[in-house]
Amino acid sequence: MDLRRYIDNSILKPKVSEREVEDFVRESARVGFYAVCVNPYHVKLASEVAGGDIKVCSVVGFPLGLSPKEVKLHEALRAVEEGAQELDVVMNISAFKSGRYSYVEEELKALKRESGSVVKVIIETCYLSDEEKVRATELCLSAGVDFVKTTTGFGPSGATLEDVRLLKRVAGDRLKVKASGGIRDLKTALAMIEAGADRLGTSSGFKIYKEYKGM
């Protein structure tokens, strides 16, 4: 197993400078991670620095998911125009909690259809019951997106092994699972993969890879 190919190395804190983003992308490409995940403002810069050596992923509707779907679509399309190959979209949790499942599904369908990109949907498991996690994963399946993702890492808790197992059980082979939030060491990363994660979102990619090389 090549752990690097599981990792979306993420730099999403608001205080990072453009120079820090440039250095982060260059080093992530050098190490050989699958992708770098950046905020929309940094997509063009990250794409220019990456030069095709590493995939660029942009977050959409991050971190709350409460932008109107038209705004999310505009954000997604602009990110793709500026070089993003993958999109990590925060589901509208308020609409979901209000039982507006058709709204949520149509939003996700539109984002996948119009962007032509790999779409990962962050359902923010830390705010959902197990029953809601199952329903959210089923909506992702119906919408035809590529991944269901655990959390933004900005909520009260991150990914758990139990959640990854649950999402994988519902998703089966039809939908991939991305674990994200609180993955800061090699032990946790390997446990998430063992639980069924197809991809890992982490801001600690360099630290995890250093541990991996030292095994």
Secondary structure, DSSP 4 states (H G I P E B T S, - for coil): --GGGGEEEEE--TT--HHHHHHHHHHHHHHT-SEEEE-GGGHHHHHHHHTTSSEEEEEESTTT--S-HHHHHHHHHHHHHTT-SEEEEEP-HHHHHTT-HHHHHHHHHHHHHHH-SEEEEE--GGGS-HHHHHHHHHHHHHHT-SEEE---SSSS----HHHHHHHHHHHTTTSEEEEESS--SHHHHHHHHHHT-SEEEES-HHHHHHHHHT-
